[in-house]
Amino acid sequence: MWCYRGGSISTEPRINDRIRVPEVRLVGPSGEQVGIVPLAKALELAQEYDLDLVEVAASARPPVCKLMDYGKFKYESAMKAREARKNQAHTVIKEMKLRPKIDPHDYDTKKGHVVRFLKQGDKVKITIMFRGREQSRPELGYRLLQRLATDVEDLGFVESSPKQDGRNMIMVLGPHKKKTEAMAEAREAQAARKAEAKANPGRSQNAADEDIPEGEIPEGEVSEDETAEAETTEVTEAPAEASTEA
């Protein structure tokens, strides 16, 4: 009686002595077609070239095998996969919450966060929260959302127009800049900073901080107040939210 004992199924191709067929369609180390040869002959050629015989198309009849350095092939494949993950753009939605009668200073602060999010290539969900009698004045929230959209129109556009959702009014802003472009620019800026630091090793961190106006937060950093209010998560192929309470 057959019994499956579990365990992972290997996805590695069969190589050398693990290949169990009488003959194979052989491809040479430079990609040239050798033709259909007995397995013993293919293994003999692999030894002559000091390479591995790798089964690259097991479902073909006969299976297709190639002469290659399998260790080098695995390393290059791993590096390509790592580079692909590095350049992968995560779908992230940030959320910014405001009150319809927000203080001008608070508005400027939250607008600055929206600007930073859009520069990073992220979408921003703007939520206007109504409380009490404010619910009878939805035009206040609508005008505030229009004002914010106008203030950041150079960086983003209205992807989802303002709409009422219970006690809240919601609008979604999309960035003009793609996430991959923002990531590339961030890497270039980081490389430039590293090059500058290497060229000027005597410059202290205090001197570098003098370039940042007092009261402003360097791009990519979060203030203590914002850290207490905001949470950010990133997931692949699924939106996540970063919320900043008003």
Residue, then its C-alpha position, 0 to 999 in steps of 0.5 A: m500500500w502506497c503511503y505519502r510521508g510528507g516532506s517538501i518536493s524538490t524544485e531543483p533540476r536533476i543533474n549528472d547521475r540523478i538523470r534516469v533516462p536512456e537518452v537526452r537532447l543535448v545542448g552544448p555549453s555555448g547553446e549549440q544543439v548537439g542532438i539526441v545522444p545516449l545518457a552515457k555519452a552526455l555524461e562523458l562529454a560533461q566530464e570532458y568539459d569539466l561541467d555538469l549535465v543539467e536537465v533543463a526541460a524534464s517534460a520534453r521527450p526526450p528530456v533536454c539537458k545542457l552542459m553548464d557550471y551548475g554552481k555558477f548558474k545557481y549563484e547568478s540566478a540567486m543574484k538576479a532574484r535578489e536584484a528583482r526583490k530589491n527593485q520591487a515596488h510595494t503597494v502602500i497607502k498612507e492615511m492622513k486624518l484631519r478635522p474640518k476646523i483644523d488649525p493653520h499650523d496643524y494643516d501645514t504640518k499634515k500637508g508636509h507629511v502628505v508631500r513627503f508621502l507623495k514624493q516617496g511614490d505612495k498613495v495617500k488616503i485623506t480622511i476628514m473626521f466630523r464630530g457632533r454638529e460638524q456632520s451638518r456642515p459637510e461642505l467644510g470638509y469638501r473645501l478642505l480636501q479641495r484646498l489640500a489637493t490644490d496645494v499638492e497638485d505638483l506632486g499628486f492628483v486626485e485619484s478618488s474624489p471626495k465622498q462621504d463615508g458615515r461620519n468621515m469624508i474620504m479622498v485618495l491622492g495618487p503620486h505623479k511619480k511612480k514608486t520605482e522612480a522614487m526608489a531609484e532617486a532615493r538610492e541615487a541620493q543615498a549614494a551621493r551622500k555616501a560619496e560626499a561623506k567619503a570625500n569629506p571624512g572630517r565633517s561632523q554630523n553636527a555640521a551636516d545638521e546645520d543644513i537642515p532649518e530649525g524645526e524641520i524634519p529631514e526627509g525620511e525621518v519621523s518626529e517623536d510626535e508623529t512616531a506616537e501617532a503614525e504606524t506604517t506597514e508595507v506589503t506586496e500586492a496588498p495595500a497597507e495603511a499608515s494612519t496619523e491621528a489629527 
